[in-house]
Amino acid sequence: PDSPQVVLDVENNQFLLRGRSIMADAESFYLPILKWLNTYRKNPLPASKFVFDLEYLNTASSKFLLALISLIENTPDTEIDWHFREEQILDDDIIQE
């Protein structure tokens, strides 16, 4: 699929984006998620973990992903769990020891 699996389950404290994000119209996909997150951040759970497990994303998706991350970073008591595959790292300079 061109769009990632999205789980925004407050009741079970599960927040997940998984898969590929390569849709042509990223705005119509991500705007409802951004609106939901903007509402959630006003009354978040005592501890939340947002999991990102994206195997590939296009430029349009990356812009909205940055907006999501910014909202999450500015939400109290939240953390981001970023999954990546070693083969996704194309340049050894990205990893700094």
Solvent accessible surface area in square Angstrom, and as a share of the most:
residue,aa,sasa,rsa
1,P,145,0.91
2,D,80,0.41
3,S,41,0.26
4,P,8,0.05
5,Q,94,0.42
6,V,50,0.28
7,V,36,0.21
8,L,52,0.26
9,D,41,0.21
10,V,59,0.34
11,E,164,0.74
12,N,93,0.48
13,N,69,0.35
14,Q,102,0.45
15,F,4,0.02
16,L,24,0.12
17,L,9,0.04
18,R,109,0.40
19,G,18,0.17
20,R,98,0.36
21,S,0,0.00
22,I,49,0.25
23,M,22,0.10
24,A,106,0.82
25,D,83,0.43
26,A,2,0.01
27,E,91,0.41
28,S,71,0.46
29,F,52,0.22
30,Y,1,0.00
31,L,65,0.32
32,P,79,0.50
33,I,16,0.08
34,L,24,0.12
35,K,138,0.59
36,W,71,0.25
37,L,3,0.01
38,N,61,0.31
39,T,93,0.54
40,Y,15,0.06
41,R,68,0.25
42,K,156,0.66
43,N,129,0.66
44,P,34,0.21
45,L,47,0.23
46,P,116,0.73
47,A,65,0.50
48,S,5,0.03
49,K,90,0.38
50,F,10,0.04
51,V,32,0.18
52,F,3,0.01
53,D,19,0.10
54,L,7,0.03
55,E,80,0.36
56,Y,119,0.45
57,L,46,0.23
58,N,41,0.21
59,T,98,0.57
60,A,38,0.29
61,S,1,0.00
62,S,36,0.23
63,K,135,0.57
64,F,41,0.17
65,L,11,0.05
66,L,122,0.61
67,A,40,0.31
68,L,4,0.02
69,I,35,0.18
70,S,53,0.34
71,L,38,0.19
72,I,3,0.02
73,E,122,0.55
74,N,95,0.49
75,T,6,0.04
76,P,80,0.50
77,D,98,0.51
78,T,32,0.18
79,E,96,0.43
80,I,56,0.28
81,D,46,0.24
82,W,106,0.37
83,H,79,0.35
84,F,116,0.48
85,R,89,0.32
86,E,147,0.66
87,E,129,0.58
88,Q,60,0.27
89,I,43,0.22
90,L,168,0.83
91,D,67,0.35
92,D,124,0.64
93,D,112,0.58
94,I,114,0.58
95,I,98,0.50
96,Q,159,0.71
97,E,215,0.96
